[in-house]
Amino acid sequence: MPVTDWLTTAETWADAHMRETRSLAVLGLVLGVLLAAFLLLLTFRLVVRLVRRIRDAAAARALRTDKSPGYRIVLARPAGRKGGATLKWLQSALEEHLSAFNFGAPFRIMRMSRLKDGLAPATIARARRRMAAADADLFVWGERRGRKEDGLVLHGLTRGGGLTPAEARLFTIRLPARADALEGQVPRITAFLLAKQLQPGLGNPAAFRPEKISLLAQALSAMLDHEGPLPLAVLKEIEGDFCASAVHVAEQAGDLAGLDRVIAMRREHLTEGAVQADPERAIQARMDIGRALLARAARKYEPELVREAIGYLSQVVEALRTDPSIMRAQAASDAMFKAQTLMENRNKRFAVNFGT
């Protein structure tokens, strides 16, 4: 093989391998940069997570060591888009309206980092741990799901009624995602629903003085003065609480201002389609109408009102007579009466025998 050919072949081989080496070097550099970026991102995420945990621990400690009276509330940043704005909006709603529904009881709000995955068992367990660490009475987290009428979903744990964090009741509230929906009533509705979780007695107007419940009835009536869709469960709850409050005020204080609205609202719930769609709501509607009519008759006696009230209330009695829970309660009462009678008969027989 001539020397010139050999040199040409060697030069060609060297050029090819140099190009491959340069390509491998470039590839190695790119992979090194990508690996460094990945490690940097991983480190950043770990640091952010650590900072959030430190902040959560500090917030929990501050809330737990605070000896001032009142409710302790923890709000976790909602998941989804605009979580920070939603958290600020939720805190503002409570600060502006909660006092109107807990009758001036003081409270303190603390923020914590986001909880993901809704009602997953691991998420609920983390919420209970955070609640216990802060000794909070109410812990709320949630997520935004678009701009629908039920796009803001709030989950929470409440210790209302003297429960421990391990016993805290779980709840879910669905609200419109748009803060300006329902003509600006969403913040007040949110504060009321969370106030009920803090103080379950709000669902029982008889537990409060009529003058307090009168203010509550007025606020609930205003919540219903709007145009726009509201999740059915929330609408039914607010309507039920308004009717119960207005009827209680009429019965105890003679204030009949809200009875016309109660009667008109509940009559709408007794149309044929509404009764078939929700029988339990129809039963409560008849109960509220009957009580409202009796409260009006007590103020100014009219036999027609009393007869109409009796008609509605008798329908309630007939409907409840076949209710499984009522039937079980009646069976238990009958069994208890039988046991008491058996014991009394046994005691009488023993007394007679002993006397003989």
VOBA-1610 file (N, C-alpha, C; in pm, whole numbers, padded with zeros to 5 digits, always signed):
BEGIN
Met+00087-00119+00000Met+00000+00000+00000Met+00090+00123+00000Pro+00073+00211-00094Pro+00157+00329-00102Pro+00143+00413+00025Val+00248+00483+00054Val+00249+00567+00176Val+00146+00677+00166Thr+00128+00732+00049Thr+00030+00839+00033Thr-00111+00791+00061Asp-00142+00671+00014Asp-00276+00616+00041Asp-00296+00591+00191Trp-00188+00544+00252Trp-00199+00518+00397Trp-00222+00647+00474Leu-00150+00749+00432Leu-00167+00877+00501Leu-00308+00935+00479Thr-00359+00917+00360Thr-00495+00966+00332Thr-00598+00894+00418Thr-00582+00762+00427Thr-00675+00682+00508Thr-00667+00722+00655Ala-00546+00742+00704Ala-00529+00782+00845Ala-00591+00918+00871Glu-00574+01009+00774Glu-00632+01143+00792Glu-00784+01138+00794Thr-00838+01056+00704Thr-00984+01041+00701Thr-01037+00982+00832Trp-00966+00879+00880Trp-01009+00815+01006Trp-01002+00914+01123Ala-00896+00993+01127Ala-00879+01090+01236Ala-00988+01197+01231Asp-01019+01246+01108Asp-01124+01347+01097Asp-01259+01293+01146Ala-01290+01168+01107Ala-01418+01108+01147Ala-01426+01094+01298His-01315+01043+01357His-01319+01025+01503His-01318+01157+01579Met-01256+01257+01524Met-01258+01389+01590Met-01399+01446+01590Arg-01470+01426+01477Arg-01608+01476+01472Arg-01694+01400+01573Glu-01673+01266+01583Glu-01750+01189+01680Glu-01718+01234+01822Thr-01592+01260+01847Thr-01552+01304+01982Thr-01616+01438+02016Arg-01615+01529+01916Arg-01678+01659+01941Arg-01828+01643+01966Ser-01892+01553+01890Ser-02036+01529+01910Ser-02062+01472+02048Leu-01977+01376+02089Leu-01994+01319+02224Leu-01970+01424+02332Ala-01876+01511+02307Ala-01850+01617+02406Ala-01970+01710+02420Val-02025+01748+02304Val-02144+01835+02307Val-02260+01766+02377Leu-02281+01636+02344Leu-02387+01560+02408Leu-02366+01551+02559Gly-02241+01525+02597Gly-02211+01519+02740Gly-02237+01652+02809Leu-02200+01762+02741Leu-02226+01894+02799Leu-02374+01920+02817Val-02454+01884+02714Val-02600+01904+02722Val-02659+01822+02836Leu-02616+01694+02844Leu-02668+01609+02952Leu-02626+01662+03089Gly-02504+01712+03098Gly-02459+01769+03225Gly-02542+01889+03266Val-02572+01976+03167Val-02654+02095+03195Val-02795+02054+03240Leu-02852+01956+03167Leu-02986+01910+03203Leu-02988+01848+03344Leu-02886+01768+03375Leu-02879+01708+03508Leu-02864+01814+03616Ala-02780+01912+03589Ala-02762+02021+03686Ala-02892+02097+03707Ala-02965+02122+03594Ala-03093+02193+03605Ala-03194+02110+03684Phe-03194+01979+03660Phe-03286+01892+03732Phe-03254+01891+03881Leu-03125+01880+03914Leu-03085+01880+04055Leu-03116+02014+04120Leu-03097+02122+04044Leu-03128+02255+04097Leu-03278+02269+04124Leu-03360+02221+04029Leu-03504+02227+04047Leu-03549+02142+04165Leu-03490+02021+04176Leu-03525+01934+04288Leu-03486+01997+04421Thr-03369+02058+04423Thr-03325+02126+04546Thr-03417+02242+04580Phe-03457+02317+04476Phe-03546+02431+04499Phe-03680+02385+04556Arg-03734+02276+04500Arg-03861+02225+04549Arg-03849+02176+04693Leu-03740+02111+04724Leu-03719+02065+04861Leu-03707+02182+04958Val-03638+02287+04913Val-03625+02406+04999Val-03759+02472+05020Val-03837+02485+04911Val-03971+02545+04922Val-04059+02463+05018Arg-04053+02331+05002Arg-04132+02245+05090Arg-04089+02258+05235Leu-03959+02268+05257Leu-03909+02284+05393Leu-03952+02417+05452Val-03944+02523+05370Val-03987+02656+05418Val-04135+02655+05453Arg-04216+02588+05370Arg-04360+02581+05398Arg-04387+02506+05528Arg-04315+02398+05550Arg-04334+02323+05674Arg-04295+02406+05795Ile-04186+02481+05781Ile-04144+02566+05893Ile-04248+02673+05920Arg-04303+02732+05811Arg-04406+02835+05828Arg-04532+02775+05891Asp-04573+02656+05846Asp-04691+02592+05902Asp-04671+02561+06050Ala-04551+02512+06085Ala-04523+02482+06225Ala-04524+02608+06310Ala-04470+02717+06255Ala-04470+02843+06329Ala-04612+02896+06347Ala-04694+02886+06241Ala-04833+02930+06251Ala-04910+02847+06353Ala-04889+02716+06351Ala-04957+02629+06446Ala-04915+02660+06589Arg-04785+02685+06609Arg-04736+02717+06742Arg-04793+02849+06792Ala-04798+02948+06702Ala-04851+03078+06741Ala-04999+03068+06780Leu-05074+02989+06705Leu-05216+02976+06734Leu-05238+02896+06863Arg-05157+02793+06882Arg-05174+02707+07000Arg-05139+02780+07129Thr-05035+02863+07123Thr-04991+02933+07244Thr-05070+03060+07272Asp-05155+03100+07179Asp-05238+03219+07199Asp-05346+03189+07303Lys-05342+03257+07415Lys-05434+03230+07525Lys-05558+03320+07523Ser-05571+03405+07422Ser-05689+03490+07415Ser-05813+03407+07385Pro-05929+03445+07440Pro-06051+03367+07418Pro-06100+03378+07274Gly-06176+03279+07232Gly-06235+03283+07099Gly-06202+03159+07018Tyr-06256+03156+06898Tyr-06235+03043+06809Tyr-06100+03054+06738Arg-06039+02939+06714Arg-05915+02931+06636Arg-05948+02868+06501Ile-05918+02939+06393Ile-05952+02894+06258Ile-05825+02888+06174Val-05808+02778+06102Val-05695+02761+06011Val-05749+02747+05869Leu-05695+02828+05779Leu-05733+02823+05638Leu-05610+02779+05558Ala-05622+02666+05490Ala-05515+02620+05402Ala-05538+02678+05262Arg-05429+02709+05195Arg-05439+02765+05059Arg-05512+02666+04967Pro-05620+02708+04902Pro-05692+02616+04813Pro-05607+02573+04693Ala-05629+02452+04648Ala-05562+02402+04529Ala-05629+02460+04404Gly-05562+02449+04291Gly-05619+02500+04167Gly-05568+02639+04134Arg-05623+02695+04027Arg-05582+02827+03981Arg-05624+02935+04080Lys-05536+03038+04090Lys-05562+03154+04176Lys-05585+03111+04321Gly-05505+03016+04369Gly-05520+02970+04506Gly-05493+03080+04608Gly-05391+03164+04581Gly-05361+03272+04674Gly-05472+03374+04683Ala-05529+03411+04568Ala-05640+03507+04568Ala-05762+03449+04638Thr-05788+03321+04617Thr-05902+03256+04682Thr-05883+03253+04833Leu-05761+03228+04878Leu-05733+03226+05022Leu-05758+03364+05083Lys-05710+03469+05016Lys-05734+03605+05067Lys-05882+03637+05071Trp-05954+03595+04965Trp-06098+03621+04960Trp-06171+03549+05074Leu-06133+03425+05101Leu-06198+03348+05206Leu-06172+03409+05343Gln-06049+03450+05369Gln-06018+03513+05496Gln-06094+03644+05511Ser-06103+03721+05404Ser-06176+03848+05409Ser-06324+03825+05437Ala-06382+03721+05376Ala-06523+03690+05399Ala-06550+03660+05546Leu-06461+03583+05609Leu-06479+03550+05750Leu-06459+03672+05839Glu-06358+03750+05809Glu-06330+03867+05893Glu-06444+03969+05886Glu-06511+03979+05773Glu-06617+04078+05757Glu-06752+04030+05807His-06781+03900+05797His-06918+03854+05821His-06934+03751+05933Leu-06826+03687+05975Leu-06843+03579+06072Leu-06901+03628+06205Ser-06862+03747+06249Ser-06910+03799+06377Ser-07061+03815+06379Ala-07120+03840+06263Ala-07266+03858+06257Ala-07339+03728+06285Phe-07273+03613+06263Phe-07340+03485+06279Phe-07297+03410+06406Asn-07183+03446+06463Asn-07148+03384+06592Asn-07173+03479+06708Phe-07254+03584+06680Phe-07301+03679+06780Phe-07187+03747+06855Gly-07086+03788+06778Gly-06978+03868+06833Gly-06867+03792+06902Ala-06870+03660+06899Ala-06762+03583+06963Ala-06630+03609+06892Pro-06522+03633+06966Pro-06394+03661+06900Pro-06338+03537+06830Phe-06253+03561+06733Phe-06190+03450+06661Phe-06057+03499+06605Arg-05971+03404+06574Arg-05842+03434+06513Arg-05820+03340+06397Ile-05768+03394+06286Ile-05747+03316+06165Ile-05598+03304+06136Met-05554+03185+06101Met-05416+03161+06063Met-05414+03087+05929Arg-05317+03120+05845Arg-05304+03055+05714Arg-05199+02945+05719Met-05219+02845+05634Met-05121+02738+05616Met-05111+02704+05469Ser-05015+02620+05436Ser-04989+02585+05297Ser-05097+02491+05243Arg-05092+02468+05115Arg-05196+02396+05042Arg-05201+02249+05080Leu-05324+02196+05080Leu-05348+02053+05090Leu-05412+02007+04960Lys-05350+01908+04895Lys-05401+01861+04766Lys-05482+01733+04783Asp-05547+01693+04675Asp-05618+01565+04664Asp-05746+01559+04745Gly-05808+01672+04771Gly-05943+01675+04825Gly-05964+01595+04952Leu-06045+01489+04940Leu-06081+01407+05055Leu-06007+01273+05056Ala-05891+01268+04997Ala-05810+01146+05004Ala-05775+01117+05150Pro-05771+00991+05190Pro-05741+00957+05330Pro-05613+01022+05381Ala-05507+01025+05298Ala-05382+01086+05341Ala-05399+01236+05366Thr-05481+01302+05282Thr-05506+01446+05299Thr-05581+01473+05428Ile-05683+01393+05455Ile-05760+01411+05579Ile-05672+01388+05701Ala-05584+01288+05694Ala-05494+01260+05805Ala-05400+01379+05829Arg-05348+01439+05721Arg-05262+01557+05736Arg-05340+01674+05795Ala-05464+01691+05753Ala-05547+01798+05807Ala-05569+01780+05958Arg-05593+01657+06000Arg-05612+01631+06144Arg-05483+01660+06222Arg-05368+01625+06165Arg-05242+01653+06234Arg-05220+01803+06247Arg-05247+01876+06139Arg-05232+02022+06146Arg-05331+02083+06246Met-05451+02032+06245Met-05552+02082+06338Met-05509+02059+06483Ala-05457+01940+06511Ala-05413+01910+06647Ala-05293+01995+06685Ala-05200+02017+06591Ala-05081+02097+06622Ala-05119+02241+06656Ala-05222+02295+06589Ala-05265+02433+06614Ala-05372+02443+06721Asp-05425+02328+06765Asp-05538+02326+06859Asp-05653+02411+06804Ala-05677+02395+06673Ala-05778+02476+06605Ala-05918+02419+06624Asp-06017+02506+06617Asp-06157+02465+06624Asp-06213+02435+06486Leu-06154+02495+06384Leu-06201+02476+06246Leu-06080+02476+06154Phe-06073+02376+06067Phe-05966+02367+05969Phe-06031+02353+05832Val-05995+02440+05738Val-06060+02446+05607Val-05954+02437+05497Trp-05978+02352+05400Trp-05899+02349+05278Trp-05994+02331+05160Gly-05945+02335+05039Gly-06038+02322+04925Gly-05968+02330+04792Glu-06048+02353+04688Glu-05995+02360+04552Glu-06094+02433+04463Arg-06039+02498+04359Arg-06123+02564+04259Arg-06134+02474+04137Arg-06257+02459+04087Arg-06282+02375+03971Arg-06354+02457+03864Gly-06285+02551+03808Gly-06345+02633+03704Gly-06432+02743+03762Arg-06521+02796+03680Arg-06605+02910+03719Arg-06753+02871+03727Lys-06780+02746+03758Lys-06917+02700+03762Lys-06986+02746+03891Glu-07117+02717+03899Glu-07194+02757+04017Glu-07153+02680+04142Asp-07085+02566+04125Asp-07032+02493+04237Asp-06881+02469+04221Gly-06814+02566+04160Gly-06673+02550+04127Gly-06577+02568+04242Leu-06621+02626+04353Leu-06537+02639+04471Leu-06581+02534+04572Val-06496+02437+04597Val-06528+02327+04689Val-06444+02343+04814Leu-06510+02360+04928Leu-06442+02373+05057Leu-06463+02246+05138His-06352+02189+05182His-06356+02076+05275His-06311+02127+05412Gly-06352+02059+05515Gly-06310+02106+05646Gly-06333+02004+05756Leu-06272+02033+05870Leu-06290+01957+05993Leu-06333+02054+06100Thr-06434+02016+06177Thr-06484+02103+06283Thr-06490+02028+06415Arg-06455+02100+06520Arg-06464+02045+06655Arg-06586+02099+06728Gly-06680+02153+06652Gly-06801+02208+06711Gly-06874+02106+06797Gly-06904+02144+06923Gly-06968+02051+07017Gly-06870+01990+07113Gly-06745+02042+07116Gly-06648+01994+07212Gly-06573+01869+07170Leu-06556+01847+07040Leu-06487+01728+06991Leu-06335+01749+06996Thr-06262+01639+06995Thr-06117+01643+06984Thr-06079+01644+06835Pro-05954+01678+06803Pro-05913+01672+06661Pro-05935+01536+06598Ala-05915+01429+06675Ala-05936+01295+06620Ala-06084+01269+06594Glu-06173+01336+06669Glu-06317+01316+06654Glu-06381+01421+06563Ala-06304+01519+06519Ala-06360+01631+06441Ala-06438+01580+06321Arg-06555+01643+06298Arg-06643+01602+06190Arg-06595+01660+06057Leu-06605+01579+05955Leu-06567+01618+05819Leu-06689+01678+05748Phe-06668+01783+05670Phe-06777+01843+05594Phe-06725+01893+05461Thr-06818+01914+05368Thr-06787+01968+05235Thr-06893+02071+05198Ile-06851+02184+05149Ile-06941+02292+05106Ile-06906+02328+04962Arg-07007+02333+04875Arg-06986+02371+04735Arg-07048+02509+04712Leu-06968+02599+04656Leu-07009+02738+04637Leu-06976+02785+04496Pro-07040+02894+04452Pro-07001+02950+04322Pro-06856+02994+04323Ala-06787+02971+04212Ala-06644+03003+04205Ala-06621+03153+04188Arg-06718+03223+04130Arg-06702+03367+04107Arg-06739+03443+04233Ala-06647+03528+04281Ala-06669+03601+04405Ala-06784+03700+04393Asp-06812+03749+04271Asp-06918+03848+04253Asp-07052+03784+04216Ala-07062+03652+04226Ala-07188+03585+04193Ala-07294+03616+04299Leu-07420+03592+04262Leu-07534+03608+04353Leu-07539+03749+04410Glu-07503+03846+04327Glu-07510+03988+04365Glu-07431+04016+04492Gly-07315+03955+04504Gly-07226+03982+04615Gly-07258+03911+04745Gln-07348+03813+04741Gln-07388+03744+04863Gln-07300+03624+04896Val-07209+03586+04807Val-07129+03466+04830Val-07043+03477+04957Pro-06975+03589+04985Pro-06896+03596+05109Pro-06981+03577+05234Arg-07100+03637+05236Arg-07186+03623+05354Arg-07237+03479+05367Ile-07273+03417+05255Ile-07319+03278+05259Ile-07207+03187+05310Thr-07086+03211+05261Thr-06971+03131+05304Thr-06948+03145+05454Ala-06951+03268+05504Ala-06929+03291+05647Ala-07038+03224+05730Phe-07162+03227+05684Phe-07270+03164+05759Phe-07254+03013+05765Leu-07222+02952+05651Leu-07209+02807+05648Leu-07093+02760+05734Leu-06983+02835+05737Leu-06871+02799+05823Leu-06903+02829+05970Ala-06983+02933+05995Ala-07024+02961+06133Ala-07109+02846+06189Lys-07192+02786+06104Lys-07271+02670+06148Lys-07181+02552+06183Gln-07071+02538+06113Gln-06979+02430+06146Gln-06909+02457+06279Leu-06878+02583+06305Leu-06817+02619+06433Leu-06916+02605+06548Gln-07040+02645+06523Gln-07143+02649+06627Gln-07267+02577+06575Pro-07273+02444+06588Pro-07385+02367+06531Pro-07522+02412+06583Gly-07525+02475+06698Gly-07653+02520+06753Gly-07726+02621+06667Leu-07655+02683+06569Leu-07722+02777+06480Leu-07832+02711+06400Gly-07823+02580+06382Gly-07928+02508+06311Gly-08051+02482+06397Asn-08045+02519+06526Asn-08157+02501+06618Asn-08191+02635+06680Pro-08277+02715+06616Pro-08307+02849+06667Pro-08359+02851+06810Ala-08423+02743+06854Ala-08478+02741+06990Ala-08370+02751+07096Ala-08243+02729+07059Ala-08134+02736+07156Ala-08088+02879+07182Phe-08145+02978+07112Phe-08102+03117+07127Phe-08222+03206+07159Arg-08191+03323+07210Arg-08297+03420+07240Arg-08357+03473+07110Pro-08486+03505+07110Pro-08553+03549+06986Pro-08489+03672+06923Glu-08437+03766+07004Glu-08380+03887+06945Glu-08255+03855+06863Lys-08177+03755+06904Lys-08061+03715+06825Lys-08104+03644+06697Ile-08201+03555+06711Ile-08248+03480+06594Ile-08318+03572+06496Ser-08377+03680+06545Ser-08441+03775+06454Ser-08337+03837+06360Leu-08221+03873+06412Leu-08114+03926+06327Leu-08065+03821+06228Leu-08058+03696+06274Leu-08016+03589+06186Leu-08117+03569+06073Ala-08246+03574+06107Ala-08350+03556+06004Ala-08342+03667+05899Gln-08314+03789+05942Gln-08302+03899+05846Gln-08183+03878+05753Ala-08071+03832+05810Ala-07952+03807+05728Ala-07977+03695+05628Leu-08044+03589+05672Leu-08073+03476+05583Leu-08170+03518+05473Ser-08266+03602+05507Ser-08359+03651+05406Ser-08286+03730+05298Ala-08186+03811+05340Ala-08109+03888+05242Ala-08027+03796+05151Met-07981+03683+05205Met-07904+03589+05123Met-07989+03528+05012Leu-08119+03525+05031Leu-08208+03467+04931Leu-08255+03571+04830Asp-08220+03699+04851Asp-08261+03806+04761Asp-08155+03825+04652His-08151+03736+04558His-08052+03746+04453His-08102+03670+04331Glu-08039+03699+04220Glu-08065+03625+04097Glu-07940+03548+04060Gly-07957+03427+04023Gly-07841+03346+03985Gly-07848+03209+04049Pro-07784+03111+03989Pro-07789+02975+04040Pro-07706+02958+04166Leu-07755+02876+04256Leu-07688+02842+04380Leu-07695+02691+04395Pro-07587+02625+04434Pro-07594+02480+04453Pro-07714+02440+04536Leu-07785+02337+04493Leu-07912+02300+04554Leu-07897+02272+04703Ala-07791+02203+04743Ala-07773+02170+04884Ala-07761+02297+04969Val-07687+02397+04918Val-07671+02523+04992Val-07803+02597+04996Leu-07876+02602+04883Leu-08004+02671+04878Leu-08103+02609+04977Lys-08112+02477+04981Lys-08204+02411+05073Lys-08166+02439+05218Glu-08037+02443+05247Glu-07994+02468+05384Glu-08029+02610+05428Ile-08004+02707+05342Ile-08034+02846+05379Ile-08184+02867+05391Glu-08261+02811+05297Glu-08407+02824+05306Glu-08460+02759+05434Gly-08410+02640+05466Gly-08455+02572+05586Gly-08422+02650+05712Asp-08301+02707+05720Asp-08262+02784+05837Asp-08341+02914+05847Phe-08368+02977+05733Phe-08448+03099+05735Phe-08589+03070+05786Cys-08652+02967+05733Cys-08789+02935+05775Cys-08794+02900+05923Ala-08700+02818+05969Ala-08698+02780+06111Ala-08677+02903+06200Ser-08589+02994+06159Ser-08562+03113+06239Ser-08683+03207+06241Ala-08742+03231+06124Ala-08857+03322+06118Ala-08975+03269+06198Val-09002+03139+06189Val-09113+03080+06264Val-09086+03086+06413His-08963+03059+06453His-08929+03064+06596His-08948+03204+06652Val-08904+03306+06578Val-08921+03444+06624Val-09069+03479+06634Ala-09149+03432+06539Ala-09293+03459+06544Ala-09358+03392+06664Glu-09318+03270+06693Glu-09377+03196+06805Glu-09337+03255+06940Gln-09211+03295+06953Gln-09161+03338+07083Gln-09176+03488+07108Ala-09162+03569+07003Ala-09165+03714+07023Ala-09283+03781+06954Gly-09362+03707+06881Gly-09477+03766+06814Gly-09443+03851+06694Asp-09320+03841+06643Asp-09280+03918+06525Asp-09315+03837+06401Leu-09416+03884+06327Leu-09467+03809+06213Leu-09410+03857+06080Ala-09302+03936+06084Ala-09252+04000+05962Ala-09212+03899+05856Gly-09153+03789+05895Gly-09102+03696+05796Gly-09197+03585+05758Leu-09316+03579+05819Leu-09405+03465+05796Leu-09460+03460+05654Asp-09489+03578+05596Asp-09543+03578+05459Asp-09444+03513+05363Arg-09317+03544+05380Arg-09217+03485+05291Arg-09202+03336+05318Val-09208+03296+05444Val-09200+03154+05477Val-09312+03076+05409Ile-09434+03127+05424Ile-09550+03056+05367Ile-09540+03051+05215Ala-09505+03165+05152Ala-09496+03168+05006Ala-09386+03075+04956Met-09272+03076+05023Met-09160+02991+04981Met-09194+02844+04995Arg-09252+02807+05108Arg-09283+02667+05132Arg-09398+02618+05044Arg-09488+02705+05005Arg-09594+02663+04912Arg-09534+02625+04778Glu-09430+02696+04737Glu-09362+02660+04611Glu-09301+02520+04619His-09264+02479+04739His-09203+02346+04757His-09306+02235+04765Leu-09434+02271+04755Leu-09540+02172+04764Leu-09611+02151+04630Thr-09552+02202+04523Thr-09610+02171+04392Thr-09589+02023+04362Glu-09665+01972+04270Glu-09664+01827+04244Glu-09524+01776+04210Gly-09456+01843+04121Gly-09323+01796+04083Gly-09224+01806+04197Ala-09234+01914+04278Ala-09140+01933+04387Ala-09159+01827+04495Val-09283+01790+04522Val-09311+01688+04624Val-09254+01554+04582Gln-09272+01519+04456Gln-09220+01391+04408Gln-09068+01389+04404Ala-09007+01505+04373Ala-08861+01509+04362Ala-08793+01505+04498Asp-08856+01562+04600Asp-08793+01570+04732Asp-08900+01558+04840Pro-08940+01437+04875Pro-09047+01418+04975Pro-09010+01475+05112Glu-08884+01464+05152Glu-08845+01516+05283Glu-08859+01668+05289Arg-08825+01734+05180Arg-08842+01879+05176Arg-08990+01915+05183Ala-09074+01834+05121Ala-09219+01859+05126Ala-09272+01844+05268Ile-09222+01745+05341Ile-09266+01727+05481Ile-09228+01850+05564Gln-09104+01896+05547Gln-09061+02013+05623Gln-09140+02137+05581Ala-09176+02147+05453Ala-09254+02260+05406Ala-09391+02264+05474Arg-09456+02149+05483Arg-09586+02144+05550Arg-09573+02178+05698Met-09466+02130+05761Met-09444+02162+05901Met-09427+02312+05922Asp-09346+02375+05837Asp-09322+02519+05851Asp-09448+02600+05824Ile-09524+02561+05723Ile-09649+02634+05696Ile-09745+02620+05812Gly-09759+02498+05865Gly-09849+02478+05978Gly-09809+02561+06098Arg-09682+02563+06132Arg-09635+02642+06246Arg-09653+02791+06221Ala-09627+02835+06096Ala-09643+02976+06064Ala-09788+03020+06077Leu-09879+02937+06030Leu-10021+02971+06040Leu-10066+02975+06186Leu-10018+02882+06267Leu-10054+02883+06409Leu-09996+03006+06480Ala-09874+03046+06444Ala-09816+03166+06504Ala-09897+03289+06469Arg-09946+03295+06346Arg-10030+03408+06306Arg-10164+03403+06378Ala-10221+03284+06394Ala-10349+03271+06464Ala-10335+03304+06612Ala-10219+03277+06671Ala-10198+03309+06812Ala-10197+03458+06834Arg-10151+03533+06733Arg-10149+03678+06744Arg-10289+03736+06722Lys-10359+03683+06624Lys-10497+03725+06595Lys-10575+03600+06556Tyr-10660+03555+06645Tyr-10726+03426+06626Tyr-10822+03430+06507Glu-10801+03335+06415Glu-10890+03314+06302Glu-10908+03165+06284Pro-11030+03114+06298Pro-11052+02969+06289Pro-11003+02910+06157Glu-11013+02986+06049Glu-10969+02933+05919Glu-10820+02903+05919Leu-10741+02991+05983Leu-10598+02968+05990Leu-10566+02841+06070Val-10637+02823+06179Val-10613+02706+06264Val-10649+02578+06189Arg-10763+02580+06120Arg-10803+02460+06045Arg-10703+02429+05934Glu-10654+02534+05866Glu-10556+02510+05760Glu-10425+02455+05818Ala-10386+02510+05932Ala-10264+02460+05997Ala-10279+02314+06037Ile-10395+02279+06091Ile-10420+02140+06131Ile-10411+02048+06009Gly-10461+02095+05895Gly-10455+02014+05774Gly-10311+01986+05732Tyr-10227+02088+05734Tyr-10086+02066+05698Tyr-10015+01976+05798Leu-10039+02002+05928Leu-09969+01924+06030Leu-10016+01779+06033Ser-10142+01754+06003Ser-10189+01616+05998Ser-10123+01540+05883Gln-10096+01609+05772Gln-10024+01546+05662Gln-09881+01509+05703Val-09821+01594+05786Val-09687+01565+05837Val-09691+01440+05924Val-09791+01432+06012Val-09803+01316+06101Val-09821+01188+06020Glu-09905+01193+05919Glu-09929+01075+05836Glu-09803+01034+05761Ala-09728+01131+05712Ala-09607+01100+05637Ala-09500+01040+05728Leu-09489+01092+05849Leu-09386+01044+05941Leu-09423+00909+06003Arg-09548+00874+05998Arg-09591+00749+06058Arg-09526+00628+05991Thr-09496+00641+05863Thr-09433+00530+05791Thr-09283+00550+05773Asp-09228+00652+05835Asp-09084+00677+05824Asp-09009+00569+05901Pro-08908+00507+05839Pro-08837+00398+05907Pro-08776+00437+06041Ser-08718+00558+06049Ser-08656+00600+06175Ser-08761+00619+06283Ile-08878+00674+06246Ile-08986+00691+06343Ile-09039+00556+06388Met-09051+00464+06293Met-09100+00331+06328Met-09002+00260+06420Arg-08872+00276+06397Arg-08774+00216+06486Arg-08781+00278+06625Ala-08796+00409+06629Ala-08807+00475+06758Ala-08933+00428+06833Gln-09044+00411+06760Gln-09166+00364+06823Gln-09149+00220+06873Ala-09082+00136+06793Ala-09059-00002+06836Ala-08972-00006+06961Ala-08868+00078+06966Ala-08783+00083+07085Ala-08861+00132+07206Ser-08946+00234+07185Ser-09029+00284+07295Ser-09125+00178+07347Asp-09186+00102+07254Asp-09276-00006+07296Asp-09201-00113+07374Ala-09080-00146+07329Ala-09001-00247+07399Ala-08963-00199+07539Met-08926-00072+07551Met-08893-00018+07683Met-09014-00019+07775Phe-09131+00014+07720Phe-09253+00011+07801Phe-09283-00132+07847Lys-09262-00228+07757Lys-09284-00368+07793Lys-09189-00411+07904Ala-09062-00368+07895Ala-08964-00403+07997Ala-09002-00341+08132Gln-09044-00215+08130Gln-09083-00150+08254Gln-09206-00217+08315Thr-09303-00254+08230Thr-09422-00322+08280Thr-09386-00458+08340Leu-09296-00531+08274Leu-09254-00661+08325Leu-09186-00647+08460Met-09102-00545+08474Met-09034-00524+08600Met-09132-00485+08710Glu-09227-00398+08677Glu-09326-00358+08777Glu-09412-00476+08820Asn-09452-00560+08723Asn-09532-00678+08759Asn-09453-00774+08845Arg-09323-00790+08812Arg-09238-00878+08892Arg-09223-00826+09034Asn-09207-00695+09049Asn-09193-00636+09182Asn-09323-00651+09262Lys-09435-00632+09194Lys-09564-00649+09264Lys-09583-00792+09309Arg-09547-00889+09222Arg-09562-01030+09258Arg-09471-01065+09375Phe-09350-01011+09375Phe-09258-01037+09485Phe-09312-00977+09613Ala-09369-00855+09603Ala-09422-00790+09723Ala-09539-00871+09779Val-09624-00922+09692Val-09740-01001+09739Val-09693-01131+09805Asn-09602-01201+09741Asn-09549-01325+09796Asn-09476-01302+09928Phe-09399-01196+09934Phe-09326-01167+10057Phe-09420-01132+10169Gly-09524-01055+10130Gly-09624-01019+10233Gly-09698-01141+10283Thr-09729-01235+10196Thr-09800-01356+10236Thr-09713-01443+10327
//
